Amino acid sequence: MNVVHTVSDLKAQLAAFRSNGCSIGLVPTMGALHAGHASLVRRSLIENDATAVSIFVNPTQFNDQNDLDKYPRTLESDCQLLTAVADEVASEKGKESIIVVFAPSVEEIYPEPDTRQFSYPPTDTVMEGAFRPGHFNGVCQIVSKLFSFAEPTRAYFGEKDFQQIAVIRRMVDDKGFDLLLCPCPIVREADGLALSSRNTLLSTDERQTAVNISHTLFESLEYAKNHTLEETRQWVVSKIDKVEGLEVQYYNIVDGKSLQDISSWDDSDDIVGCITVFCGHLPVRLIDNIRYK
Ligand code: PAF
């Protein structure tokens, strides 16, 4: 496994594979890798000849300096996890797994401030877009750069960040990137908590408390069968808010493509509930989602 730190080294490595007719998978990450990321990398290794994994805590998508400062940075253990995934897939496929890790500095990515503006309403203005102004603009800045550097055949994103995929889908169409966007299912702990790099910031007690988020979402699937959409939405919010140490920031039940709120279960055949909850003393901001249809 090769680790490169500059755009020119990344391009040179990938150009060599591309000139041999190899397909390239890209897995953009901010590091602090866990089993959720491993599932994206595993899928990319299976579907492509070579996989680029970027590890970069992108400052332009943080609108809170404290959040950026406390974001875990763990390059060494990230590389160990990637080596383990590469070995596993290689022994299953009976063929070498090729991973190029791209771990650039902030100066390498942003030699000068990125002033580009991306705007894809309503996907980037609702929910996370409303509570974290500028967040999706920063995501589009970095992801568009990564797409241009790596020119991947396929790019892999986890569905835990459901809204992020909807925004990136719009950007891919808008900018005409010639790649296949591959959304991958949420990976959960055995007890149901959605895997997130932020989970490492929870104390043991907070970790126990956080599991109420996914449990309530799962239970709401049953509740929704005999209740209106708004009743279900309110039931989720009040059940989670009653748990000490949890506070719902929003729970929106939306059309899975436009991300616009809907008012009845009959309004769409693609319905997803997206939640953000503050958990614990820091607090840690946790997101999750559940598909109703
Ligand atoms: O989902 C993430 O980890 C980040 O938003 C991404 C896509 C790597 C861009 O920094």
Residues whose N, C-alpha, C, O or C-beta is under 5 A from the ligand:
A	BS01	PAF	P28 T29 M30 F56 N58 V139 I142
